[in-house]
Amino acid sequence: MSQHDIEIKSPDEVKSYPATIKVYTRTGDKGSSALFTGERRSKDDAVFEALGTTDELSSMIGLAIAHMDSSSSLVPRLEVIQCLLQDVGSNVATPIGAKSQAKVKRTRFDPDGFHCDNLEAWIDEMSEGLPVHRSFILPSGGLAASTLHVARTICRRAERSLVPLMDDIDKETFMFVNRLSDFLFVAARWIAMKQGITEKIYVHPKGRVTEFDK
């Protein structure tokens, strides 16, 4: 296993927290929350908007996995992505200019660009053999594919939410989220093909040829 590999463990292999630890803290009852650095900001701060959106994205990916056969080769890739989105969140929650540079170093994201390159390799691999369409592809293709299309749109929103934070996050974080939406598009098409479900394509109500078709 290389330094970049992420091993997904079963619940039985993960050390459980004592039952006495409470989920709630009450520290956010006045509308603020803490970054990893300890700095408190209003819950409507751009940082928490980005963190909430990446959390939403991971949740939607989890729902997509629930609509797939566990033997699908796509499942472990999506699980790795869920783990990497946790790392994205850690990077977002630790501004580069924070006083605690030890925490900044600890939450550095993908400094050698491996994960972004890996996404591109997966995209290229899954693109082989996909049906070629000259029209726009509508979100469709079954439950798994359609859920991945929803995840793709959330990923685009996550990308937009990172733009105001560009000076506070690693550039590789933004690059990864940008590439992830492309991966999710191809993954949606790939799982539809594997499940034998036909995708729907755009048809103009009046039958006119679109610019994309010319």
N, C-alpha and C positions, 0 to 999 in steps of 0.2 A: 504494500500500500504506500503510495507516494504522499508527500506532505500536503498535497492538494485534495486527496481523497476524503470524502465524508462518509463515515460509516453510520447507517441508520440502524439504531438499536431498538430492540423490542422493549415494551414497558417493563418486562421482568428483568432486563439487563441494566436498567437505569435505577440508580439509587433514589428512593422515594424520600420526600421531605416528611418530617414528623407531622402527624395529624394536628399538632397544637399550633402550627404556623397558620395564621389567618390570611385569607386572600385580601381582605380589605385593610386599609391603613388609616383612613379618614384624613390623610394629609392633603388630599385634593379637594376637600369639601368647600374651600373658599375660592375655587376656580383657578388654582395654579398647580403645576406639577414640576417634578425635578428631572433635569437631564442627568446623564450618567456622571457628569462632572460634579453634580450636587447643586448646580445653579437652578433656581426656581424661575419659571416663566409662566405667563398666562396660558391657559389651555387652548386659547385660540391663536397661539403663536404659530408661525410657519413651520417650525420644527415638529410640533405635534400634529399639524395637518399632514405632513409628510409621513410621520410615523403611523398615523391612523390609516393612511391610504395603503402603505405597504403591508400593514396588518390585514386590511380588507382583502388585498391581493392574495396573500398567503391563504386566507380563509377560503377564497373562491377556488384557488388551486386545489385545496383539500376537498372541496365539493366535487370538482372535476374528477379527482382520483376515485372518489366514492362511486362514480358512474362508470368506472373501468374495471375490467377483469384484473385481478391482482397479479396475474402472470404477464401482463403487458410490459414490454420493455420501457414504455414511457413512464410508468409509475415510479421507479427508482430515480429517474431523472427529475421528475417533478418534486419528489421528496427532497432531493439535494437542493433544488431551487428554493424550496420553503426554508431550508436551513440557511441558505445564503441570504435570503431576505431578512432573516434575523440579524445577520451580520451587517447588512445594509442599514437596518435600524440602529444598530450600535454605533455605526459610523455617523449617522445623522444626529444621534443624541450626544455626540462628543465633538463639538465645534473645534476645528483645527487650531484656532487661536486660544483655546482654553488654557488656564494656568497649569493644570495638571497634564504636562506633556507625556507622563507615563501612561495615562489613560488614553491620550490621543494615539500614542504608539500601539497600545494594546488593541485599539479598535480600527487600526488601519485596514482598509479594504482592498484586497486584490492588487497589491503593489506591482506585481509583474504581469498583470493583465491576463492571467491564466483562465479565470472563470469566464471572461468575455470571449476569449478565443475558443473556449470549450463550447460555449453557446453557439458560436458560428459553425463549429465543426458538427454539432448536432443538427443545426439548421440545414447544412449542406447534405448531410447523410439522409435526413428524413425527406428532403425535397426530391430526392431521386425516385422516380416512378409515380409521383403525384400527377393526377390528371391536369392537363394544361387547359386553362380557360382564358378566353379573350375578353370576357365580361367580368364585372365586379362580382366577387363571391359574397353572398349574404351569410350572416351568422346562421348556421344550420348544421346538418350532418349528424343529428342525434343528440342525446343528453350530454355525453362527454364532450363532444366537439363544441356544442353550443355553449356549454359552461366555460370551456377554454376561451371562446370568443368573448364572453363577458369578462373573464380574467384579463384578456388582452386590452379591453377598453379601460379597465381599472388600472392596468399597468401604464397606459398612456397618461392617465390622470396622475398617477404616482410620479411619472417623469415630469409633468408640468409642476407638480408640487415641490420638486427639488430645485427648480430654476431659481427661486429667490434665495436658495441656500448654497449656491454654487461656490461662494468664497469660503464656506465653512465645512464643506465635505470634500472627500477625495474625488478627483476627476473620474477615477475608475468606477466609483459608485454610480455616477450619472451614466457612464457608458454602459454599465451592466444593465441598468434598468431600461435604457434605450434599446439595447439589443434583445432584452427579454421579451418585449412586446412582439418583435419579429419572430422569436422562437415560438411564442404562444400561438401566433397565427398559423405557422407551419404545423405545429403540434395538433391544432384543431383539425386541419385538413388531413393530417396523417392518420389520426385516430378514426376519423370518419371513413377513410379508405380502408383501414384495417377492419373496421366493424361492418363494412359492406353497405354503408349508408350514403346515398347520393346527396351531394351538396346542392343547395339552391343558388342560382345565379341571377344577377340583375337583368330584368327585362323592362324596357321602357313601355309605359302604358300605351303609347301610340306607335310602338314598334320602330321608333327612330334609332339609328345607329349612334351609339355614344362615342365621345371623343376617344375613350379607352379602346373602342373596337376598331377605330380607323387605322 
